[in-house]
Amino acid sequence: MSHVFPRHTRKTLPVARGGDGPFLIDENGKRYFDGSGGAAVSCLGHTDAKVTAALQAQLEQVAFAHTGFFTTDAAEALAEKLIKHAPAGLDRVYLVSGGSEAMESALKLARQYFLEIGEPSRRHVIARRQSYHGNTLGALATGGNAWRRAQFDPLLVETHHIAPCYAYRDQGDGESSFDYGQRVANELEAKIQELGHENVMAFVAEPVVGATSGAVPPVEGYFKRVREICDAHGVLLILDEVMCGMGRTGTLFASEQDEISPDICAVAKGLGAGYQPIGAMLCSTTIYNAIRDGSGFFQHGHTYMGHPMAAAASLAVLERLIDDKVVDRVAPMGEKLRAALHSEFGQHAHIGDIRGRGLFLGLELVADRDSKTPFAPDLNLANKVKAAAFEAGLICYPMGGTIDGQNGAHILLAPPFIMEDDHIGLIVDGLSSALAAALP
Ligand code: PMP
């Protein structure tokens, strides 16, 4: 009997015993192509020699030194590299152990910032429906995903949710995608006015929406308008790049493609590429200086922040992504994968949309293509697709059918950036057989 407490208490899972580039191998030697990098984590596959060597070297130097007493070469070098490649204006890095911690840090930093500058009434957060920003209580409160929040609602601070930017479902007939983007962005301004701008602390959004919606990119102009609105009302823009960041969309930060800079940005997942648990919160000079020149102490911390092993792994990951130009593979490989998905599933009766950026792609499953009617949630389609794909040797990340009743199920693909052309067939064939087995 296993004494591990799994999330699904009635499931027995295979044992991961090895890796081989983009494949994982179980205890029976069965190979699985990691078409979702776990949950958009394993961007370098499972056997990266440079990251492994960096971990070994760090272990020999120093495994842990508490940040209450020391900084380390690894943490300093990682922060320097991240900032060198970050959107303009971000210049400090707070290293934590994952995405939820990065988002919690972001929210608490935003609150402390307004206290430091003498605007204590700013405490409201505005986010979007169908969003997920982590599972700790603050991050969970920010997200608008009804399914994940439901049982914990009494414990969650009040957050205000506006429409996501989800053109496939919400763009009006005859409305241009630009106009659509402006319309949904303007909901932010209306919400700020309703709450009183002096009470609003931050707007939080994922540039390309991952887990809750299946790689939904914004339309052109949306984030520029969001940035304008935040600036006009003194509201901080917090971007959650936990899933879509670190090269996943073809640029190191997804928001580069939207040509805006946030005030605070959270990254994780691909930052450690699975070799170590790590997340980071990046913030602007203005915010950092307010703390430095004010109380001089950020009232937030975790024991393992700035962990040297995690920082060393992450630095090696960034060297692979940037110096070895692994990120440059993402856009062209993403185009090839997208083309293959279009040619196989573009006319599929139950696939309404194929979308995404780079190697962050989503397929939305619908009962009817013309009306975009979602499948009934009680079909449990996402789990059926996941199980059938896994059986066929493909790891993918289906979700949905439970999100405010607004969309159907979708399949998220986020394969390692090191994948080769011949792996495209494995993804397409795995999905084909999974859909044939799982669809009603
Ligand atoms: N934000 C987003 C957008 C995520 O996708 C996730 C994880 N799926 C998180 C935050 C939370 O990250 P973690 O699971 O590392 O705490």
Boltz pocket constraint, residues with backbone or C-beta under 6 A from the ligand:
constraints:
  - pocket:
      binder: B
      contacts: [[A, 39], [A, 97], [A, 98], [A, 99], [A, 100], [A, 101], [A, 103], [A, 132], [A, 133], [A, 134], [A, 135], [A, 206], [A, 210], [A, 211], [A, 240], [A, 241], [A, 242], [A, 243], [A, 268], [A, 269]]
      max_distance: 6.0
